[in-house]
Amino acid sequence: METLDDYILGHIDPESEYLHRLYRATQLHLLYGRMASGHLQGRMLKMLVGMIHPKLVLEIGTYSGYSGLCIAEGLLEDGHLHTIEINDEQEDFTLPWFQSSPYADKITMHIGDAIDVIPQLGLSFDLAFIDGDKRRYVDYYELVLSYLNPGGYIIADNTLWDGHVLETDTHDQQTLGIQAFNDLVASDTRVEKVILPIRDGLTIIHKKN
Ligand SMILES: C[S@@+](CC[C@H](N)C(=O)[O-])C[C@H]1O[C@@H](n2cnc3c(N)ncnc32)[C@H](O)[C@@H]1O
């Protein structure tokens, strides 16, 4: 029987053939292929970028490049994405996918810890997609917010963490990291925020002017 997820995918824009191949290659050749955004979230990211019209976008956690390509797809002519990946072994897989795509000139991939790389870029951003180590979301958030233009947006992935956010006695560091992040954002008067329960939870955060 068709699931609701199948139904949704059958009634939204398809992913391009290129993205479909990247997703397949990610599952085939990389560990933890589930980390890639995939069809629904990819279309969502493209749509949000198209609504926000950011000039400069930051991504923490490039992985195989699926989300990066979807973000780039939504950018206007003068938009650019800076995406940061801590795992240098990822570069050999991901860079060719960026370079062979129609968005090669819209994406710059940086290798390093986002916490170190962001201050070195000397840029401020209109939109940031946080999708790195769940234990460090609070650190990413404070840093990213300081490099975000007034009126800018943050999209944070995995903020429902497969429902584990409801656990009250957990010692799992990733769950604790996401819970701390969600509590911080919820009480932060510098921003407006909403959690969308799509896939693993997407929090949209708007930095007030
Ligand atoms: C969930 S995956 C990213 C998936 C990708 N954004 C997508 O949606 O297709 C998380 C990635 O973040 C990287 N990462 C973890 N900590 C990081 C850090 N401090 N700075 C940059 N990248 C980091 C990991 O190596 C991993 O490749």
The ligand as a Gaussian input file, in Angstrom:
#p B3LYP/6-31G(d) Opt

LIG

0 1
 C       23.876000      15.362000       8.252000
 S       25.345000      15.493000       7.343000
 C       25.013000      16.809000       6.241000
 C       24.016000      16.447000       5.168000
 C       23.816000      17.487000       4.083000
 N       23.709000      18.833000       4.627000
 C       22.536000      17.184000       3.325000
 O       21.477000      17.579000       3.833000
 O       22.593000      16.542000       2.267000
 C       26.415000      16.256000       8.530000
 C       27.808000      16.589000       7.995000
 O       28.363000      17.569000       8.884000
 C       29.751000      17.365000       8.966000
 N       30.226000      18.082000      10.165000
 C       30.136000      17.673000      11.464000
 N       30.646000      18.618000      12.281000
 C       31.064000      19.649000      11.490000
 C       31.690000      20.895000      11.745000
 N       31.974000      21.296000      13.009000
 N       31.969000      21.699000      10.692000
 C       31.670000      21.314000       9.417000
 N       31.088000      20.124000       9.124000
 C       30.775000      19.306000      10.133000
 C       29.863000      15.850000       8.999000
 O       31.163000      15.413000       8.669000
 C       28.797000      15.420000       8.001000
 O       29.331000      15.259000       6.710000

